[in-house]
Amino acid sequence: MKIWHPSFLTLILSITINASFAQHWSRIGTGANGTVYSLQAFDDGLSVAGSFKQINSFNRINHCLIRENFLDNYTYFFTYADDFNTNASSTGTLNSVIRCVAADGSNLHVGGQFLHPKFEANVGVGHLEIDKVEDTTDFIGYANQVADSQTVYCMKTFGSALFFGGDFQSLNGHDFIAQIDLASTSPFQVESAGNQITGSVYCLEEFNNTLYAGGNFHASDTDTVYQSYLAQWNGSDWEMIEKGLNGPVYSMTVFDETLIIGGSFTEADSVAHARIVSWDGTDFESIGMGFTDSTDTVFSLSIYSDTLYAGGRFTSSGATTLKNIAKLNGTEWASVDDGINGPVYAMEPYRGRLYIGGNFTKADALISRNIVSYNNGKESLGIANHPNSEVRIWPNPNQGTIHIDGLDQDSQILLVDVLGNVRRSFTNASELTNGIELNVSAGTYFIHVILDDQPTQTDRIIVY
């Protein structure tokens, strides 16, 4: 039976950096030396964007795509880096930032307020063409660029178009929100996306085949003045949603067949809702007690392990003390360990972890600059998981007892140490589901799932 070659596992061991077996939190090297505003899984990597100049001591100007290796507190392979802070003549003085990204096939669209060596003035919007063979990118700006003092805050593909919003005005004649036709030829021409929104757009989300926009805006038509902070696209323009909200919207996501909306508002459709609310297409509903301190704001929402997470700058949900990140536990908001000591602006699931970006220096007890990953111990930290495999190994990390769900009765499981030695072999699927004692010392191990004498999944586990 074929297993991993010992020399390969020894190589993996050699790049482990101070693995901490008990914690759920992991550093991304030395972190980022500036704020992280956007995280987006893309192809086999993770897009990280913001206002930094370095990540893990590598020079990466406001954006990079990273591909992790397989271990906690791990080294990273950095790739696809562009300089988004220098203009063509190297005379630009813009303090550039990338606020958002969106994937479109092999292209990664980026928006913000930034320079690029191909342009003299602020660019603000464009896309990266990824060449995985050469491990390079080619940045192509749209046919129209935003003004120096203006910013693109959000992007979302919808149908055959990519919509983007911000505080820009007169971008090829369009204000606050616009679109490009993805079926057209690059460089993309900026086109109209309606004219009813007259204020900054901070987020876009698709729900029930409808595109929604949130931000700090009101309708331009006095007959729909209650179209405040939230609107839906009807194919040619933006429509009001009930009486709207009474404060800005910064983030949206879809969870449990509803649109989740987060921001700094305290009312939706004239009913009290504390900074987060759900919309089912007909009615607004509260989500627990919301976030109840007068200064609380929700900046980011994400779904990880079938659980809704909220990030932002907040301290409480009723009597529950929170530190800028929370998860929905049934019908109430709960803390995530000891929280994060600064605002959270972005969250994204990637390879079994929830990646978190913002402006902070500490996550729970872990010193980590502006970017960190969190694992709840239930999700697979897969190495070479096959797309058809649904095996789940939990908890991870563990104290020597594990469960393995989703096994075929004919599966074989191998527990292998980092030197390539098979430490245990199991074939009883029901026993594995009910829980088994590994009887090994603390450390890093690999579990191979074998079906029909072929490996179908490999996971790294930590015993502490």
Buried (B, 14 or more C-beta within 10 A) or exposed (E): EEBBEBEEBEEBBEEBEEBBBEBBBBBBBBBBBBBBBBBBBBBEBBBBBBBBEBBBEEEBBBBBBBBBBBBBBBBBEBBBBBBBBBBEEEEBEBEBBBBBBBBBEEBBBBBBBBBBBBBEBBBBBBBBBBEEEEEBBEBBBBBBBBBEEBBBBBBBBBBEBBBBBBBBBEBEEBBBBBBBEBEEEBBBEBBBBBBBBEBBBBBBBBBEEBBBBBBBBBBBEEEBEBBBBBBBBEEEBBBBBBBBBBBBBBBBBBBEEBBBBBBBBBBBBEEEBBBBBBBEEEEBEBBBBBBBBEEBBBBBBBBBBEBBBBBBBBBBBEEBEBBBBBBBEEEEBBBBBEBBBBBBBBBBBBBBBBBBBBBBEBBBEBEBBBBBBBBBEBBBBBBEBBEEBEBBBBBBBBEEEBBBEBBEEEBBBBBBBBEBEEBBEBEEBEEBEEEBEBEEEEBBBBBBBBBEEEBBBBBBBBBE
